[in-house]
Amino acid sequence: MAKLAVIKISGKQYLVENSDEIFVNRINQKEGSILSIDKLMEFDNEKTGINVGNPFLKTKTKAKILEHLQDEKIRIMTYKAKSRYRKTKGFRAKLTKIKITTL
């Protein structure tokens, strides 16, 4: 069984393993830089068992920022009945792809 951890980045929680690549909300750091994540909520290891923080554990996780990109466009349509009012908007979320290097 591999090491699993629940980390919290910018208000969202992610279940990650070592060398996972995940997409998170945009982080304002350069591509290729190392990100230190100190909000580790839960850690599951084969040897030590499950460690749960209250609310966080005192260990840190490191991740490498791979690239900044935008998500696919989401179409948002609004209309008002019986008045011929229709409006279409689009939204593209700004994301950062990170790779978990150490747990």
C-alpha positions in Angstrom: 0.0 0.0 0.0 1.3 3.4 -0.9 1.5 6.5 1.2 -1.8 8.6 1.0 -2.3 12.1 2.3 -5.1 14.7 2.3 -3.7 18.1 1.7 -5.4 21.5 1.7 -4.5 24.1 -1.0 -6.4 27.4 -1.4 -9.5 26.1 0.5 -9.9 22.8 -1.3 -8.9 19.3 -0.2 -7.1 16.8 -2.4 -6.3 13.1 -1.8 -2.8 12.5 -3.1 -0.1 9.9 -3.4 3.6 10.4 -4.0 4.4 11.6 -7.6 0.7 12.4 -8.3 0.0 15.3 -10.7 -3.1 17.4 -9.8 -4.7 20.6 -11.0 -5.3 23.3 -8.4 -6.4 26.9 -8.6 -3.8 29.3 -9.9 -0.7 29.7 -7.6 1.3 32.8 -8.1 4.8 31.3 -8.4 7.1 30.6 -11.3 6.9 27.3 -13.2 9.6 24.9 -12.0 9.7 26.3 -8.5 9.2 24.1 -5.4 6.0 24.6 -3.4 6.0 23.8 0.3 2.5 22.6 1.5 2.2 22.8 5.3 -1.6 22.1 5.5 -1.4 18.3 5.7 -4.7 17.1 7.2 -4.4 13.3 7.2 -1.5 10.9 6.5 -1.8 7.2 5.9 1.3 5.1 5.9 1.7 1.3 5.9 4.1 1.3 8.8 2.7 3.9 11.2 -1.0 3.7 10.3 -3.3 6.7 9.9 -2.4 10.0 11.4 -5.1 12.6 11.7 -4.4 16.3 12.4 -6.3 18.6 14.6 -6.8 20.4 12.2 -3.3 20.0 10.6 -0.3 17.8 11.1 3.1 19.4 11.8 4.9 17.8 8.8 5.2 19.4 5.4 4.8 18.2 1.8 6.7 19.4 -1.2 5.4 19.8 -4.7 6.8 21.1 -8.0 4.9 23.5 -10.2 4.8 22.1 -13.7 2.8 24.6 -15.7 0.1 27.3 -15.6 -2.9 26.8 -17.9 -6.6 27.5 -18.4 -9.4 25.0 -18.1 -12.0 24.3 -20.8 -14.6 27.0 -21.4 -17.9 26.7 -19.5 -21.0 28.2 -21.1 -23.4 30.0 -18.8 -26.8 30.8 -20.3 -29.5 33.0 -18.6 -32.9 33.8 -19.9 -36.1 35.4 -18.7 -39.4 33.7 -19.7 -41.9 35.5 -21.9 -39.6 38.5 -22.6 -37.2 37.2 -25.3 -34.2 38.0 -23.1 -31.3 35.6 -23.5 -27.7 36.0 -22.6 -24.6 33.7 -22.9 -21.4 34.1 -20.9 -18.2 32.0 -20.9 -15.8 31.2 -18.1 -12.3 29.6 -18.2 -10.7 28.8 -14.8 -7.0 29.5 -14.4 -5.3 26.4 -13.1 -1.8 25.3 -12.0 -0.6 21.7 -12.6 1.6 20.5 -9.7 3.4 17.3 -9.0 3.7 15.9 -5.4 7.4 15.1 -4.9 7.7 14.2 -1.2 5.1 13.0 1.3 
